[in-house]
Amino acid sequence: MSYVTVALAGADSPSEHFQLAAFTAMAAVVFIWLGRRQRSTGRSLIAPNETMRAGDRLIQPPLPSRGHRIAGRMWIGFGGIFVLPAVFNVVAGIHELIG
């Protein structure tokens, strides 16, 4: 593997490549999950809008607004940025193991 590729990956051994792949894949899953949740329900991770009980009634949260749906799409896009490094590090780790 060329010096530039290894320098860009920031790893020298297959185990480091696989650790970086696992970390970036977990980050991608978290951000994509957060985005899908916010896009469909309008609930963010920090301030979730849950059903509340007031007296003898349940009060439903408001429907997701256009801003929540756009923010959810942005989180999904941000999570998608982490997918490519995860794939790259898996391929680099396999390449280091094989050859």
C-alpha positions as a printed NumPy array, in Angstrom:
array([[  0.   ,   0.   ,   0.   ],
       [  1.376,   3.4  ,  -0.844],
       [  2.615,   5.797,   1.812],
       [ -0.015,   8.418,   0.931],
       [ -2.915,   5.975,   1.41 ],
       [ -1.65 ,   4.836,   4.806],
       [ -1.019,   8.431,   5.89 ],
       [ -4.532,   9.445,   4.903],
       [ -6.043,   6.476,   6.701],
       [ -4.108,   7.258,   9.87 ],
       [ -3.497,   3.577,  10.551],
       [ -0.473,   1.325,  10.208],
       [ -1.816,  -2.131,  10.993],
       [ -4.899,  -4.128,  10.02 ],
       [ -6.246,  -3.953,  13.569],
       [ -6.096,  -0.157,  13.509],
       [ -7.925,  -0.121,  10.177],
       [-10.665,  -2.368,  11.575],
       [-10.947,  -0.266,  14.741],
       [-11.336,   2.896,  12.663],
       [-13.89 ,   1.12 ,  10.468],
       [-15.901,   0.064,  13.513],
       [-15.808,   3.557,  15.   ],
       [-16.862,   5.301,  11.802],
       [-19.584,   2.699,  11.151],
       [-20.986,   3.249,  14.659],
       [-20.945,   7.022,  14.12 ],
       [-22.762,   6.569,  10.799],
       [-25.418,   4.37 ,  12.416],
       [-26.009,   6.842,  15.255],
       [-26.334,   9.883,  13.   ],
       [-28.53 ,   8.097,  10.465],
       [-30.764,   6.751,  13.265],
       [-31.012,  10.224,  14.766],
       [-31.908,  11.724,  11.394],
       [-34.544,   9.099,  10.607],
       [-36.079,   9.547,  14.05 ],
       [-36.197,  13.316,  13.761],
       [-37.506,  13.233,  10.193],
       [-40.351,  10.833,  10.913],
       [-41.424,  11.832,  14.43 ],
       [-40.088,  15.365,  14.862],
       [-38.336,  14.272,  18.05 ],
       [-34.755,  15.307,  18.53 ],
       [-32.287,  13.562,  20.802],
       [-31.928,  16.536,  23.147],
       [-35.585,  17.495,  23.655],
       [-37.901,  14.62 ,  22.716],
       [-41.578,  15.488,  22.273],
       [-43.273,  12.619,  24.048],
       [-46.901,  12.059,  24.876],
       [-47.655,  13.778,  28.184],
       [-50.403,  13.234,  30.707],
       [-52.277,  16.337,  31.838],
       [-54.98 ,  15.564,  34.331],
       [-56.987,  12.704,  32.923],
       [-55.959,  13.167,  29.247],
       [-52.971,  12.345,  27.104],
       [-51.614,  15.24 ,  25.057],
       [-50.059,  14.21 ,  21.754],
       [-46.899,  15.964,  20.555],
       [-47.223,  18.202,  17.503],
       [-46.633,  16.742,  14.054],
       [-43.121,  17.157,  12.672],
       [-42.657,  20.496,  10.986],
       [-40.863,  21.113,   7.72 ],
       [-37.829,  22.305,   9.696],
       [-37.672,  19.012,  11.631],
       [-37.851,  17.022,   8.402],
       [-35.066,  19.118,   6.835],
       [-32.919,  18.773,   9.969],
       [-33.511,  15.018,   9.897],
       [-32.343,  14.85 ,   6.298],
       [-29.258,  16.837,   7.228],
       [-28.428,  14.365,  10.044],
       [-28.87 ,  11.484,   7.584],
       [-26.517,  13.199,   5.137],
       [-23.992,  13.832,   7.899],
       [-24.159,  10.152,   8.859],
       [-23.66 ,   9.193,   5.239],
       [-20.333,  11.019,   5.288],
       [-19.081,   8.415,   7.784],
       [-19.992,   5.445,   5.586],
       [-17.224,   5.956,   3.023],
       [-14.345,   5.991,   5.569],
       [-15.756,   2.851,   7.166],
       [-15.761,   1.044,   3.818],
       [-12.297,   2.379,   2.982],
       [-10.844,   1.176,   6.287],
       [-12.389,  -2.304,   5.916],
       [-10.905,  -2.617,   2.427],
       [ -7.523,  -1.287,   3.639],
       [ -7.531,  -3.715,   6.585],
       [ -8.301,  -6.666,   4.311],
       [ -5.61 ,  -5.499,   1.904],
       [ -3.087,  -5.363,   4.754],
       [ -4.052,  -8.859,   5.892],
       [ -3.773, -10.379,   2.422],
       [ -0.815,  -8.675,   1.047]])
